[in-house]
Amino acid sequence: MIRAFAWGLFLAAPLAAGGLEGPVLLHEKNGGLRASLEDCVALLEPVDVALPPAGPSRPLSIRTLGKQFSPRVSIATPGTEVSFPNLDHILHNVFSVTQGNRFDTGHYKPGDSPKVKVANPGLVKLYCNVHHQMNAFLWVVTTPFAQVLGGRTGLRFERVPEGTYRLRLWHPECGERAWVVKVGAGITQGRWDLDLSLPPVEAHKNKFGRDYAPPADERNY
């Protein structure tokens, strides 16, 4: 599914002059290419172009179902309200220790949907204090050019004012790479490669800074 973040959340932008597009390739450790760009994020941030400031995007919902977050990767702007509906039949908790966007919903029951507001730009890492394998990522951005690339073979930004931009590509299993690109009239073409080397779920502690309970102990939660 294509998830593009754009739009109608910003003041009218300057007349656009062009765009940026091209394939994004995820290289596996064994040298092969991953077939899907699921969970890959592309951000195009202006370097010498003045763009209107971002306001809060419409409320965002990140569900908990089957001991997983859905969607796993999302994009929002500062001030956006994020809810966490519990669609499982067990307790969940959502917390983040990301500097500038720390929060803790506490344990909540099936059917509950706690809400938080994200305040500052950056990558917010989300975890459940009950289930170690649950992780999600929320990019809080101020650029109107931001996309989750799942379901696509590459990136495509349209109606981009001419100028210099920083293109940031990120994936949970490789972290971030950045390039400086110049966008002129027409479509600027490119190709971008990412090497997947990190584990699907990075090692982390619970919200108290302690190790999680063994998986056998969480079967009823």
Residue pairs with C-beta under 8 A, 6 or more apart in sequence:
1 150
1 151
2 150
2 151
2 152
3 71
3 74
3 75
3 147
3 148
3 150
4 146
4 147
4 148
5 57
5 75
5 76
5 141
5 144
5 146
5 147
5 148
6 144
6 145
6 146
7 144
9 54
9 55
9 56
9 57
9 58
9 77
9 144
10 51
10 52
10 53
10 54
10 55
10 144
11 52
11 53
12 52
13 51
13 52
13 144
13 159
13 161
14 49
14 50
14 51
14 161
15 161
16 158
16 159
16 160
16 161
17 160
17 161
17 162
17 183
17 184
17 185
18 160
18 162
18 183
18 184
18 185
18 186
18 187
18 188
19 156
19 157
19 158
19 159
19 160
19 183
19 186
19 187
19 188
20 44
20 155
20 156
20 157
20 160
20 165
20 167
20 181
20 183
20 187
20 188
20 190
21 154
21 155
21 156
21 157
21 187
21 188
21 189
21 190
22 154
22 155
22 189
22 190
22 191
22 192
23 153
23 154
23 191
23 192
24 37
24 40
24 42
24 149
24 153
24 154
24 155
24 169
24 191
24 192
24 193
24 194
25 33
25 191
25 192
25 193
25 194
26 33
26 34
26 37
26 40
26 171
26 174
26 194
26 196
27 33
27 34
27 193
27 194
27 195
27 196
28 34
28 196
29 196
29 197
34 196
36 150
36 151
37 149
37 150
37 151
37 152
37 153
37 154
38 150
38 151
39 72
39 73
39 137
39 148
39 150
39 171
39 172
40 148
40 149
40 150
40 169
40 170
40 171
40 194
41 73
41 75
41 139
41 146
41 147
41 148
41 149
41 168
41 169
41 170
41 171
42 146
42 147
42 149
42 155
42 157
42 167
42 168
42 169
43 139
43 141
43 143
43 145
43 146
43 167
43 168
43 169
43 170
44 143
44 145
44 146
44 157
44 160
44 165
44 166
44 167
44 168
44 181
45 143
45 145
45 165
45 166
45 167
45 168
46 143
46 161
46 163
46 164
46 165
47 163
47 164
47 165
47 166
47 180
48 163
48 164
49 161
49 162
49 163
49 164
49 165
51 143
51 144
51 161
53 142
54 77
54 78
54 141
54 142
54 143
54 144
55 77
55 79
56 77
56 78
56 79
56 80
56 81
57 76
57 77
57 80
58 80
59 80
59 81
59 82
59 83
60 74
60 76
60 80
60 81
60 82
60 83
60 138
61 82
61 83
61 84
61 85
61 113
62 69
62 70
62 71
62 74
62 82
62 83
62 84
62 94
62 126
62 136
62 138
63 69
63 70
63 84
63 85
63 87
64 70
64 84
64 85
64 86
64 87
64 88
64 92
64 94
64 128
64 134
65 87
65 88
66 88
67 88
67 90
67 128
67 131
67 133
67 134
68 133
68 134
69 126
69 128
69 134
69 135
69 136
71 136
71 148
72 135
72 136
72 137
72 172
73 136
73 137
73 138
73 139
73 148
73 150
73 172
74 82
74 136
74 137
74 138
74 139
74 148
75 138
75 139
75 141
75 146
75 147
75 148
76 82
76 118
76 138
76 139
76 140
76 141
77 140
77 141
77 142
78 118
78 119
78 120
78 121
78 140
78 142
79 117
79 118
79 119
80 117
80 118
80 140
81 115
81 116
81 117
82 115
82 116
82 117
82 118
82 138
83 113
83 114
83 115
84 92
84 94
84 105
84 108
84 113
84 114
84 115
84 116
85 112
85 113
86 92
86 108
86 109
86 110
86 111
86 112
86 113
87 110
88 110
89 110
90 110
90 130
90 220
90 221
91 107
91 108
91 109
91 110
91 130
91 221
92 107
92 108
92 128
92 130
92 131
92 134
93 104
93 105
93 106
93 107
93 108
93 128
93 129
93 130
93 207
94 103
94 104
94 105
94 114
94 126
94 127
94 128
95 103
95 104
95 105
95 126
95 127
95 128
95 129
95 207
96 102
96 103
96 104
96 124
96 125
96 126
96 127
97 125
97 207
98 122
98 123
98 124
98 125
100 119
100 120
100 122
101 118
101 119
101 120
101 122
101 124
101 140
103 116
104 129
104 207
105 114
105 116
106 114
107 129
107 130
108 114
118 124
118 138
118 140
119 140
120 140
121 140
121 141
121 142
122 139
122 140
123 137
123 138
123 139
123 140
123 170
124 137
124 138
124 139
124 140
125 135
125 136
125 137
125 204
126 135
126 136
126 137
126 138
127 134
127 135
127 204
127 206
127 207
128 134
129 206
129 207
129 208
130 218
130 221
131 218
131 221
132 201
132 204
132 206
132 212
132 215
133 201
135 172
135 201
135 202
135 204
137 172
139 146
139 170
145 157
145 160
145 165
147 155
147 157
149 155
154 191
154 192
155 169
155 192
160 183
161 183
162 183
162 184
162 185
163 182
163 183
164 180
164 181
164 182
164 183
165 180
165 181
165 182
165 183
166 178
166 179
166 180
166 181
167 178
167 179
167 180
167 181
167 190
167 192
168 176
168 177
168 178
169 176
169 177
169 178
169 192
169 194
170 176
170 177
171 194
171 196
172 198
172 200
172 202
173 196
173 197
173 198
173 199
173 200
174 194
174 195
174 196
174 197
174 198
175 198
177 192
177 194
179 190
179 192
181 188
181 190
182 188
205 211
205 212
206 212
212 218
